[in-house]
């Protein structure tokens, strides 16, 4: 019997199925702990429920960029089976940009899930990364690209950037976005609640989410700096998911991972209903059906299948009948 993913998601949409949490660390001890935690939680939930992104931009000491890149490559190569490990390299205009790609993508590309490129300003920046990776060849030439938009100019080009076929996800860089406005946006907009109140910040988030959905890419929400306040993290994640259309979010501390998973996870009743509808659709060979007096066709099937995908990616307890689709 045809798998629901093959029927309901085109190749672009299927490629955009990512864990809802992207966890960042750049100090060696924390990078190692992050990878260990990923392995432990994958065993707990039966799926890899968050990415680990090893950070060169903020993690590498000045003058020690090459050594840090080599460490990131070493950690990626030594990661556990089934791990999803990425690397954030330096921006395209940084002197270590090409060397980062050579060391990390060239040396450990086959173990990386993607590369994160910070401070992208235009489509030309994405094309520059694409060209270097293609020149490296091998696994590097196949690596998906994620980008971080951190300025008003970058947000202005969000649709062009999202159109690049190699691009998989766009993240919003809240802190740099606010500071790039030279004091015109107050510091409260960097906080967990203020970032949902300031019109310019809210507009930027919506532009990025809209651009991503227009091209089948994954919008990834920004950080919450109050990393010891789990309730604040979860509230922000819920608003990002329910109000702004984000399907992924950054974590900058292990304490933030579980609140993000909880915020993005569907409710048990939603998963039960989705399972019943997808089972009925599959039995009808994907023709329209009536369920509890409501018409369903491929448009609603797609919605309910994506709900089950999100349940799987957040480690939610799926109904027994749905588990076979994810084995």
C-alpha positions, 0 to 999 in steps of 0.5 A, a space after each residue: 500500500 502506498 505510504 501517505 508521505 508519497 501520496 500527500 507530499 511532493 518532493 519539496 515538501 517532503 524535504 522540508 520535514 525537519 525536527 522542530 527544535 534546533 539546538 546550538 552550542 559552540 564550546 567544546 564541553 557543551 557541544 559534546 554534552 549536546 550530542 550526548 543529550 541528543 542520543 539519550 533523547 532519541 532513545 527516549 522518544 524513538 526518534 531524533 527530536 532535535 538537531 544539534 548545530 555546532 557553532 563556529 561563528 560564536 564558538 570559535 576563538 579569534 585566531 583559532 577558527 581553523 582549529 575550532 572548525 577541525 573540532 566541529 568536523 571531528 565531533 560530527 564524524 564521531 556522532 552517534 548513528 542516526 544523529 542529526 548534526 549541523 554546523 554554523 560556519 562564519 559569514 560569507 564575507 569572513 576570512 574563515 568562510 572558505 576554510 570552514 567549508 573546506 574543513 567541515 563540509 569537505 571533511 565531514 559532509 557525509 555526517 552533516 544534516 545541513 550547514 547554517 550560514 549566518 548574516 545572509 543578506 541576499 540571494 547572491 550570498 546563498 549562491 556563493 555558498 552553493 558554488 563553494 560546496 559544489 566545487 568541493 564535490 562529494 558529500 559537500 555538493 549535496 548538503 542542504 543550506 540553512 540561512 540566518 536573516 539578521 537585518 532589514 535588508 536581508 528580510 527584504 530579500 527573503 522571498 528571493 533567498 527562499 527561492 534557491 533550490 538548495 535552501 531548506 530553512 530560514 531562521 530569524 536573527 532577533 538580536 542582530 536584527 534589533 541592534 541593526 536598527 541603531 536604537 530605533 527598536 528598543 531593547 525590550 524587543 529582544 525579550 521573550 514577550 517584547 519580540 511579539 509586540 514591536 511592529 518591525 520585529 513582528 513584520 520581519 518574522 511574518 515576512 520570513 514565515 511567508 517567504 518560506 511557505 511560498 517556496 516549501 521551506 521551513 521557517 525557524 523561529 528565533 531565540 529566547 534569551 531567558 534560557 532558565 525560564 521554561 514557561 517563557 520559552 514554551 509561551 514564545 514557541 506556542 505563539 511562534 507556532 500558532 500565530 506566526 506559522 513557524 514550524 521550528 525554533 532555536 534552542 540555546 540551552 538544554 533547558 529549552 529543548 523540552 519546552 519547545 518540543 511540548 509547544 510544537 507537539 499536537 494534542 493527543 485528540 488531534 493525533 487520534 483524529 488525524 490517524 482515523 482520517 488518514 486510515 479512511 483515506 488510505 482505504 478509499 485510495 485517497 478519494 474524498 471521504 465523509 467523516 463525522 458528516 464532514 467532507 475530506 479530500 487531499 487538501 485536508 488529508 495533507 493537513 492531517 498527515 503533516 500533523 502526524 509528521 509533527 507528532 513524530 518529530 516532537 516525540 509525541 505518543 502516536 496512536 498505535 495504528 499510526 506508528 507503522 507509518 514511521 517504522 
